[in-house]
């Protein structure tokens, strides 16, 4: 029994390390999103850090339109990045779950 607990603890620690490594790797996974007309483009990491925003000159003359574009495109990009982030971390966590009776609902 004690060996089982130690084995599970080791497995959890190993999974925790893999989660941290995955989080670091997600800093280098880039998500691109652009408006349907291509006037605004945003790039962010899968950790939801903005790396680049490109704005067409056409939008610079219309503050309200630019603000709307930023809100819409950033929200789409953040949603995509969040989906990638959660999927990657869930895969690592699922892979590292110790075999605990009654906990198979996570698989």
Secondary structure, 3 states (H helix, E strand, C coil): CHHHHHHHHHHHHHHHHHHHHHHHHHHHCEEEEECCCCCEEEEEECCCCEEEEEECHHHHCCHHHHHHHHHHHHHHHHHHHHHHHHHHHHHHHHHHCCCCCCCHHHC
